[in-house]
């Protein structure tokens, strides 16, 4: 099963790169998808943490790792308010230090300046 999971994540990484021009960062118990909008702006498209590992700080560690690797000065995120997990997602991004930046195309936009 572990080999199969690695293979599936490899396929998903290729899919994201080809279709969305996004990168995939995986750790045990979670993953994050992202893209650099410009030289200093990181857009985090998705973060997924297995339910039993949520509220452990893993999402913060993952985001901080990608911020450091990319040298981003601005981090962007979006939330679809119509999905069941929207409230929890908003709380996570606010706890990460993001602030509301607007609403368009049915998405809440958030941002965080990196010091």
N, C-alpha and C positions, 0 to 999 in steps of 0.2 A: 504493500500500500504506500509506503514512503516513496519508493521509486516512482510509482504512478503519480503521486501528488507532485513531485518535482517535475515530472514530464508535463503535467497539466499546467503548472505555473509557468513553465518555459513557453508552452504554447500561448498562454494568456499574455505573457510579456511580449511575444512576437506580434500577437494580435493588436495589443495596445499601441505598440510602436508603429505598425503599419497603418492601422485605421484611424488612430486618434493622435498620433505623434506624442504619446505619453510614455513615461517610464514607470516601471514597477519595482517597488522596494519591498522585499519579503523578509520577515523574521518568523521564528516559531510563534504561532498563535495569532498572526496578523499580517496585513499587507497595506500598502499605501500606493496610490497612483498619483503621478504628478507630471507637470511640464513646466519648462521655463518659458514664460511669456516674452520676456526680453532678458538682457544680460543680468538684471538684478531683481527680477520679479518671478517668484515661484507661485504657481497655482497648484494647490493640492485638490485633486478631483475627488478622490475617495480614500477613506480610511476604513478598514474593517478589522475588528478585533473579535476573536472568539468570545462568546458571552461570558464564560467563566473567568476570562482574563481582563474584562472591562473594569474600569475604576482602579487600575493598578499603576497608571502612569505610562503604560506602554505606548499609547498613541502620542503622548508628548515626546517620549524618547525617540520614536520613529520620525516625527516631524522635525525635531531638533537636529537629528542626524542628517536629514535631507537638506535642511537649511544650511548646516555647516558644510556639507559636501558641495553644494551648489554656490555658496557664497551669497545667497539671496539677501537683499536688504528690505524686501517687501514680500509678505506672504498673503496670498488670496485664497479664499474658500467660498463655496456656495452651498446653499441648502434648499432643497425643494420642500416648501412648507406643506405639500400635499401628501407626503409619504408618512407612514406610521411612526417612523423614528425621528421626525423633524425636531420635536422638542428636545430629545436627548442630544441630537447632533448640535443644536444651537447651544445647549449648556456646555458641551465639550469645547466648542470653538471659543465661546466666551471665556471659559476657564483657561484656555490657552493664551488668552490676552488679545483675541481678535475683537474688533468693534464693527458694528453694522456700517456698511458703506453704501447701501442702496438696495433697490429691488427692481429687477427687470427680467423679462422673458420667463416669468413665473418662478424666479429664483431669488432668494435673499443673498446678497453679496456681503462678505465680511473681509476685513483686512487687518494685518498686523505689521507695524514697522519693526524691523529687527535692529536692535541696538548693537 
